Amino acid sequence: MRKRILFISLLVTMLAIVIYSLVSTQLYYNITVDEMHTSLEVYLNIYNAEEYPLTAEGASDYSAKLNGARVTFMDGEGHVIADSRADNIETDHSDREEVVEAIQSGEGYAVRSSDTLSLDMVYYCRAVDVDGQTYLIRVAENLQSGWSMYAQLLPSLAAYFIIDVLGCLVFTFIATYFILRPVESLTREAAGGGTVTTRYPELSTLAEILNERNRNIEWKMSEVEEEKKLVERAQNSKNEFIANITHEMNTPLTSIKGYAELLSSGMLTEEQKNQAYKTISSQSERLTNLIACIINYNEIDDDTLPPYDVDLSKLTREMIAVVKPEADKRGVTIIDKIDDNVIVQSRHELMTQLTGNLIRNAIRYNKKGGTVTVELNYKKLVVADTGIGIAPENMDKVFSRFFTVDKSHGGKNGGFGLGLAVCRKICHRSGWRISVESELGKGSTFTVDFGLR
């Protein structure tokens, strides 16, 4: 940054010096020309034909009188009679600007480079009457050209450039010190991770940007840490998943294999054979259901179909009607506190799984004569039961795969422990929050918060 400021300041100041010197030289040149024009007019005012006859000698004497100014005598048509500077000069000056003006109006003025003397010259010509005839008298002075004047300034310009470089170095150091010091202070504060503040209004925007950057970094770092924990729990989860599947499959497979071996031995009575057939059939169905549950659980993540409006009020009431026979069989009463026309963005099959799993669990893990209360409004879905409840040490496992309150993994309640894990996946997919409150022996309350306020 210091180099850039130095470069820009040098460029600007040197360009300013060059432009100023050119303009000043031109102004000085123009002023000099005007002053010389006035002087030449004064020179001609003192001309006396008797004292300075229209001869070469008269031209020389008159020139000496005028401190060496060039004097040219011409006839009325612009032909040279005599000149104080040279003998072999062009004799016809009738086309010269100052001569043409003098012939037409009595006097003429011009500035040009002399072809004969190779100098910038200021010419003044006037018509005079000598012995009844009109003659032209022209006086001229050498004039240093504008570029010659500028060339003489070059040594001074070089000195100014050196001074300018030194001045720019000092300016750059001072400017950058006072400009960069608060910026460097901000960056140090930002690097420390704290909130950046400044007393300079010009840097307040930068301070806000740095603070926002720090907030974003902190957020990203927290995401990275969370991802590390997640990944990154994947290995443990994978091992646990495989172990649970193996356990769940092992029981029905063992039963099927055992009874199949007994049947092949031919040692069973007809009653024992019928019992073996029933066991093989029920365990096969259980194994099929387990595989279907696992497939359904995994398909939720891979589902890319778009959501649409689902009338959750209607769907929940239909689900209550479906599970009512099971509730009646277990002696459980379902209480309906469902508002009408609760619409959510999801899909029918997903909401069927969500409500079905929550209500069925509330029935299965309830007590005889207990109740299941289903409450639904535009803010949340609540399913509360008066069942066996969940022990405090198991609260953080409720939504884990293959977790069941019944430790026998598929005991009398017939669950695999995937229902609540499916509910959590569906809620996560929809951006909802699912939670549970429970007291052992008194019941559990599951709440799905739709995030609407």
BADREN-992009 format. One record per residue (C-alpha): x, y, z; residue number from 1. Coordinates in nm, 2 decimals, m for minus. Layout:
BEGIN
      xx      yy      zz   nr
       X       Y       Z  NUM
...
***
This chain:
BEGIN
      xx      yy      zz   nr
    0.00    0.00    0.00    1
    0.29    0.24    0.08    2
    0.44    0.18   m0.26    3
    0.11    0.24   m0.43    4
    0.06    0.57   m0.24    5
    0.41    0.67   m0.32    6
    0.37    0.59   m0.68    7
    0.04    0.77   m0.72    8
    0.16    1.08   m0.53    9
    0.48    1.10   m0.74   10
    0.28    1.06   m1.06   11
    0.03    1.33   m0.96   12
    0.29    1.58   m0.83   13
    0.54    1.53   m1.12   14
    0.26    1.56   m1.37   15
    0.15    1.88   m1.20   16
    0.50    2.02   m1.21   17
    0.54    1.94   m1.58   18
    0.20    2.09   m1.67   19
    0.26    2.39   m1.45   20
    0.60    2.45   m1.60   21
    0.46    2.42   m1.96   22
    0.18    2.66   m1.88   23
    0.41    2.90   m1.70   24
    0.66    2.90   m1.99   25
    0.38    2.97   m2.24   26
    0.24    3.25   m2.03   27
    0.59    3.40   m1.99   28
    0.65    3.37   m2.36   29
    0.32    3.55   m2.44   30
    0.40    3.83   m2.19   31
    0.75    3.87   m2.34   32
    0.60    3.89   m2.69   33
    0.35    4.16   m2.58   34
    0.62    4.36   m2.41   35
    0.85    4.34   m2.71   36
    0.56    4.45   m2.94   37
    0.52    4.76   m2.72   38
    0.90    4.82   m2.73   39
    0.91    4.80   m3.11   40
    0.63    5.05   m3.14   41
    0.83    5.29   m2.92   42
    1.14    5.23   m3.14   43
    0.95    5.34   m3.45   44
    0.82    5.65   m3.27   45
    1.17    5.79   m3.26   46
    1.25    5.73   m3.63   47
    1.38    6.04   m3.81   48
    1.43    6.02   m4.19   49
    1.69    6.30   m4.20   50
    1.89    6.14   m3.93   51
    1.86    5.78   m4.06   52
    1.83    5.79   m4.44   53
    1.69    5.48   m4.62   54
    2.03    5.33   m4.69   55
    2.23    5.04   m4.55   56
    2.43    5.29   m4.34   57
    2.11    5.45   m4.21   58
    1.97    5.11   m4.12   59
    2.28    5.02   m3.93   60
    2.29    5.35   m3.75   61
    1.92    5.32   m3.66   62
    1.98    4.97   m3.54   63
    2.26    5.09   m3.32   64
    2.03    5.35   m3.18   65
    1.78    5.08   m3.10   66
    2.04    4.86   m2.91   67
    2.09    4.62   m3.19   68
    1.73    4.57   m3.31   69
    1.71    4.46   m3.67   70
    1.60    4.74   m3.90   71
    1.47    4.69   m4.25   72
    1.38    4.97   m4.50   73
    1.14    4.88   m4.78   74
    0.96    5.07   m5.05   75
    0.58    5.11   m5.04   76
    0.53    4.77   m5.21   77
    0.74    4.57   m4.97   78
    1.07    4.54   m5.16   79
    1.38    4.57   m4.94   80
    1.60    4.87   m4.98   81
    1.83    4.80   m4.69   82
    1.87    4.58   m4.38   83
    2.08    4.62   m4.08   84
    2.15    4.25   m4.02   85
    2.24    4.10   m4.36   86
    2.34    4.18   m4.72   87
    2.21    3.88   m4.90   88
    1.86    3.89   m4.78   89
    1.54    3.82   m4.97   90
    1.45    4.14   m5.14   91
    1.07    4.09   m5.18   92
    0.88    4.10   m4.84   93
    0.55    4.19   m4.99   94
    0.40    3.86   m4.87   95
    0.51    3.89   m4.51   96
    0.22    3.92   m4.27   97
    0.34    4.24   m4.10   98
    0.42    4.40   m4.44   99
    0.08    4.31   m4.58  100
   m0.09    4.47   m4.28  101
    0.13    4.78   m4.29  102
    0.05    4.83   m4.67  103
   m0.32    4.79   m4.60  104
   m0.36    4.97   m4.26  105
   m0.04    5.16   m4.20  106
    0.11    4.92   m3.95  107
    0.16    4.54   m3.90  108
    0.27    4.29   m3.64  109
    0.39    3.93   m3.65  110
    0.58    3.67   m3.46  111
    0.76    3.39   m3.65  112
    1.08    3.20   m3.69  113
    1.32    3.38   m3.92  114
    1.42    3.16   m4.22  115
    1.74    3.36   m4.27  116
    1.85    3.40   m3.91  117
    1.69    3.08   m3.76  118
    1.54    3.27   m3.47  119
    1.20    3.35   m3.33  120
    1.15    3.71   m3.42  121
    0.89    3.98   m3.33  122
    0.83    4.21   m3.62  123
    0.67    4.55   m3.63  124
    0.62    4.73   m3.96  125
    0.50    5.09   m4.01  126
    0.43    5.30   m4.32  127
    0.61    5.64   m4.32  128
    0.61    5.93   m4.56  129
    0.96    6.04   m4.68  130
    0.98    6.33   m4.93  131
    0.62    6.27   m5.04  132
    0.67    5.89   m5.09  133
    0.55    5.60   m4.88  134
    0.81    5.37   m4.74  135
    0.79    5.08   m4.50  136
    1.02    5.06   m4.20  137
    1.03    4.74   m4.00  138
    1.20    4.67   m3.67  139
    1.25    4.33   m3.52  140
    1.39    4.18   m3.20  141
    1.52    3.83   m3.14  142
    1.28    3.63   m2.92  143
    1.37    3.31   m2.75  144
    1.13    3.04   m2.85  145
    0.89    2.87   m2.60  146
    1.08    2.54   m2.62  147
    1.41    2.72   m2.57  148
    1.27    2.88   m2.26  149
    1.14    2.55   m2.14  150
    1.48    2.38   m2.21  151
    1.64    2.63   m1.99  152
    1.40    2.53   m1.71  153
    1.50    2.16   m1.73  154
    1.79    2.18   m1.47  155
    1.55    2.36   m1.23  156
    1.28    2.10   m1.31  157
    1.53    1.82   m1.22  158
    1.59    1.98   m0.89  159
    1.22    2.02   m0.83  160
    1.17    1.65   m0.92  161
    1.43    1.55   m0.66  162
    1.26    1.77   m0.40  163
    0.93    1.62   m0.50  164
    1.05    1.26   m0.46  165
    1.19    1.34   m0.11  166
    0.86    1.52   m0.02  167
    0.65    1.24   m0.15  168
    0.86    0.99    0.05  169
    0.80    1.19    0.37  170
    0.44    1.24    0.29  171
    0.38    0.87    0.21  172
    0.55    0.77    0.54  173
    0.35    1.01    0.75  174
    0.02    0.95    0.56  175
    0.04    0.57    0.57  176
    0.15    0.58    0.93  177
   m0.16    0.77    1.04  178
   m0.39    0.59    0.79  179
   m0.26    0.23    0.84  180
   m0.20    0.24    1.21  181
   m0.58    0.23    1.30  182
   m0.64   m0.02    1.02  183
   m0.36   m0.24    1.15  184
   m0.51   m0.20    1.50  185
   m0.85   m0.32    1.37  186
   m0.69   m0.62    1.20  187
   m0.51   m0.72    1.52  188
   m0.83   m0.69    1.71  189
   m1.01   m0.90    1.45  190
   m0.74   m1.16    1.45  191
   m0.79   m1.19    1.82  192
   m1.15   m1.29    1.77  193
   m1.30   m1.02    1.98  194
   m1.54   m0.75    1.88  195
   m1.37   m0.48    1.67  196
   m1.44   m0.11    1.76  197
   m1.30    0.21    1.62  198
   m1.32    0.58    1.70  199
   m1.28    0.68    1.33  200
   m1.61    0.71    1.15  201
   m1.44    0.64    0.82  202
   m1.34    0.29    0.95  203
   m1.67    0.20    1.10  204
   m1.78    0.01    0.79  205
   m1.46   m0.18    0.79  206
   m1.50   m0.26    1.16  207
   m1.85   m0.40    1.09  208
   m1.72   m0.61    0.80  209
   m1.45   m0.75    1.02  210
   m1.70   m0.82    1.30  211
   m1.93   m0.99    1.05  212
   m1.64   m1.19    0.92  213
   m1.55   m1.31    1.27  214
   m1.91   m1.41    1.33  215
   m1.91   m1.61    1.01  216
   m1.58   m1.77    1.10  217
   m1.72   m1.87    1.44  218
   m2.03   m2.00    1.28  219
   m1.83   m2.20    1.03  220
   m1.60   m2.33    1.30  221
   m1.90   m2.44    1.50  222
   m2.03   m2.62    1.19  223
   m1.70   m2.79    1.14  224
   m1.69   m2.90    1.50  225
   m2.04   m3.03    1.47  226
   m1.96   m3.21    1.15  227
   m1.66   m3.37    1.32  228
   m1.89   m3.49    1.59  229
   m2.14   m3.62    1.34  230
   m1.88   m3.79    1.12  231
   m1.80   m3.83    1.20  232
   m2.04   m4.05    1.50  233
   m2.11   m4.23    1.18  234
   m1.87   m4.51    1.24  235
   m2.01   m4.58    1.59  236
   m2.36   m4.55    1.44  237
   m2.27   m4.78    1.16  238
   m2.14   m5.05    1.40  239
   m2.44   m5.01    1.62  240
   m2.67   m5.03    1.32  241
   m2.51   m5.35    1.20  242
   m2.52   m5.50    1.55  243
   m2.89   m5.41    1.60  244
   m2.99   m5.55    1.26  245
   m2.79   m5.87    1.33  246
   m2.97   m5.90    1.67  247
   m3.31   m5.83    1.53  248
   m3.27   m6.07    1.24  249
   m3.10   m6.34    1.45  250
   m3.41   m6.42    1.66  251
   m3.65   m6.50    1.38  252
   m3.38   m6.67    1.17  253
   m3.29   m6.89    1.47  254
   m3.65   m6.98    1.52  255
   m3.71   m7.06    1.16  256
   m3.39   m7.27    1.13  257
   m3.46   m7.46    1.45  258
   m3.82   m7.55    1.36  259
   m3.72   m7.63    1.01  260
   m3.46   m7.88    1.14  261
   m3.72   m8.03    1.38  262
   m3.97   m8.07    1.09  263
   m3.71   m8.24    0.87  264
   m3.63   m8.48    1.15  265
   m3.98   m8.63    1.13  266
   m3.99   m8.66    1.51  267
   m4.27   m8.41    1.58  268
   m4.63   m8.49    1.64  269
   m4.90   m8.34    1.42  270
   m4.98   m8.08    1.69  271
   m4.61   m7.99    1.72  272
   m4.58   m7.97    1.34  273
   m4.87   m7.73    1.33  274
   m4.71   m7.52    1.60  275
   m4.38   m7.53    1.41  276
   m4.55   m7.41    1.09  277
   m4.72   m7.13    1.27  278
   m4.39   m7.02    1.43  279
   m4.20   m7.03    1.10  280
   m4.48   m6.83    0.94  281
   m4.49   m6.56    1.21  282
   m4.11   m6.53    1.23  283
   m4.09   m6.50    0.85  284
   m4.35   m6.23    0.86  285
   m4.16   m6.05    1.14  286
   m3.83   m6.08    0.94  287
   m4.01   m5.94    0.63  288
   m4.15   m5.65    0.83  289
   m3.81   m5.57    0.98  290
   m3.66   m5.56    0.63  291
   m3.95   m5.33    0.51  292
   m3.90   m5.10    0.80  293
   m3.52   m5.07    0.73  294
   m3.59   m5.00    0.36  295
   m3.85   m4.74    0.45  296
   m3.62   m4.57    0.70  297
   m3.34   m4.54    0.44  298
   m3.57   m4.42    0.16  299
   m3.67   m4.11    0.36  300
   m3.32   m3.97    0.30  301
   m3.32   m4.06   m0.06  302
   m3.66   m3.92   m0.13  303
   m3.64   m3.61   m0.36  304
   m4.01   m3.57   m0.44  305
   m4.14   m3.22   m0.37  306
   m4.37   m3.14   m0.08  307
   m4.73   m3.02   m0.11  308
   m5.02   m2.90    0.11  309
   m5.14   m3.18    0.34  310
   m5.46   m3.15    0.54  311
   m5.30   m3.28    0.86  312
   m5.63   m3.25    1.05  313
   m5.81   m3.49    0.82  314
   m5.52   m3.73    0.80  315
   m5.48   m3.75    1.18  316
   m5.85   m3.82    1.23  317
   m5.83   m4.09    0.97  318
   m5.52   m4.24    1.15  319
   m5.71   m4.24    1.48  320
   m5.99   m4.43    1.31  321
   m5.74   m4.69    1.18  322
   m5.58   m4.76    1.52  323
   m5.90   m4.74    1.72  324
   m5.96   m5.12    1.71  325
   m5.60   m5.18    1.85  326
   m5.67   m4.92    2.12  327
   m6.00   m5.08    2.21  328
   m5.83   m5.42    2.23  329
   m5.58   m5.28    2.48  330
   m5.84   m5.09    2.67  331
   m5.70   m4.75    2.57  332
   m5.92   m4.44    2.51  333
   m5.81   m4.19    2.24  334
   m5.90   m3.82    2.31  335
   m5.94   m3.60    2.00  336
   m5.83   m3.23    2.04  337
   m5.77   m3.17    1.67  338
   m5.84   m2.82    1.51  339
   m5.99   m2.82    1.17  340
   m5.80   m2.72    0.85  341
   m5.44   m2.75    0.98  342
   m5.24   m2.75    0.66  343
   m4.87   m2.84    0.65  344
   m4.61   m2.86    0.37  345
   m4.51   m3.22    0.34  346
   m4.64   m3.54    0.17  347
   m4.93   m3.77    0.26  348
   m4.72   m4.08    0.31  349
   m4.47   m3.91    0.53  350
   m4.75   m3.76    0.75  351
   m4.91   m4.10    0.77  352
   m4.59   m4.25    0.90  353
   m4.54   m3.96    1.15  354
   m4.89   m3.97    1.30  355
   m4.91   m4.35    1.28  356
   m4.59   m4.41    1.46  357
   m4.66   m4.16    1.74  358
   m5.02   m4.27    1.81  359
   m4.94   m4.65    1.78  360
   m4.65   m4.61    2.02  361
   m4.88   m4.42    2.26  362
   m5.12   m4.71    2.25  363
   m4.87   m5.00    2.27  364
   m4.67   m4.86    2.56  365
   m4.99   m4.75    2.75  366
   m5.16   m4.91    3.05  367
   m5.49   m5.09    3.04  368
   m5.76   m4.83    3.09  369
   m5.51   m4.55    3.00  370
   m5.57   m4.26    2.76  371
   m5.40   m4.12    2.45  372
   m5.46   m3.75    2.38  373
   m5.40   m3.62    2.03  374
   m5.38   m3.24    2.01  375
   m5.32   m3.06    1.68  376
   m5.32   m2.69    1.59  377
   m5.13   m2.48    1.33  378
   m4.83   m2.45    1.58  379
   m4.78   m2.81    1.68  380
   m4.88   m3.18    1.70  381
   m4.89   m3.33    2.05  382
   m4.94   m3.70    2.13  383
   m4.96   m3.77    2.51  384
   m5.02   m4.10    2.68  385
   m5.06   m4.23    3.04  386
   m4.83   m4.53    2.98  387
   m4.52   m4.68    3.13  388
   m4.30   m4.37    3.06  389
   m3.93   m4.35    2.98  390
   m3.65   m4.37    3.24  391
   m3.43   m4.06    3.26  392
   m3.12   m4.24    3.15  393
   m3.30   m4.34    2.83  394
   m3.43   m4.00    2.73  395
   m3.14   m3.92    2.50  396
   m3.19   m4.25    2.32  397
   m3.56   m4.23    2.24  398
   m3.51   m4.13    1.88  399
   m3.22   m4.36    1.81  400
   m3.26   m4.65    1.57  401
   m3.36   m4.98    1.73  402
   m3.42   m4.84    2.07  403
   m3.72   m4.97    2.25  404
   m3.84   m4.93    2.61  405
   m3.91   m5.30    2.60  406
   m3.55   m5.44    2.63  407
   m3.64   m5.76    2.47  408
   m3.61   m5.60    2.12  409
   m3.95   m5.69    1.98  410
   m4.10   m5.83    2.29  411
   m4.47   m5.82    2.38  412
   m4.53   m5.48    2.21  413
   m4.39   m5.61    1.88  414
   m4.18   m5.30    1.78  415
   m3.84   m5.28    1.62  416
   m3.74   m4.94    1.76  417
   m3.74   m4.76    1.42  418
   m4.07   m4.58    1.45  419
   m3.94   m4.27    1.64  420
   m3.62   m4.26    1.44  421
   m3.84   m4.24    1.13  422
   m4.04   m3.96    1.30  423
   m3.72   m3.77    1.37  424
   m3.61   m3.80    1.01  425
   m3.94   m3.68    0.87  426
   m3.93   m3.37    1.11  427
   m3.57   m3.29    1.02  428
   m3.66   m3.31    0.65  429
   m3.95   m3.07    0.70  430
   m3.75   m2.83    0.93  431
   m3.96   m2.91    1.23  432
   m3.85   m2.99    1.59  433
   m3.96   m3.31    1.76  434
   m3.92   m3.35    2.14  435
   m4.03   m3.57    2.43  436
   m4.12   m3.52    2.79  437
   m4.17   m3.83    3.01  438
   m4.19   m3.95    3.36  439
   m4.13   m4.32    3.44  440
   m4.46   m4.49    3.53  441
   m4.68   m4.19    3.44  442
   m4.66   m4.15    3.07  443
   m4.49   m3.96    2.78  444
   m4.57   m3.65    2.57  445
   m4.43   m3.62    2.22  446
   m4.44   m3.28    2.05  447
   m4.38   m3.18    1.69  448
   m4.32   m2.80    1.67  449
   m4.40   m2.67    1.32  450
   m4.20   m2.36    1.39  451
   m4.49   m2.12    1.33  452
   m4.56   m1.82    1.56  453
***
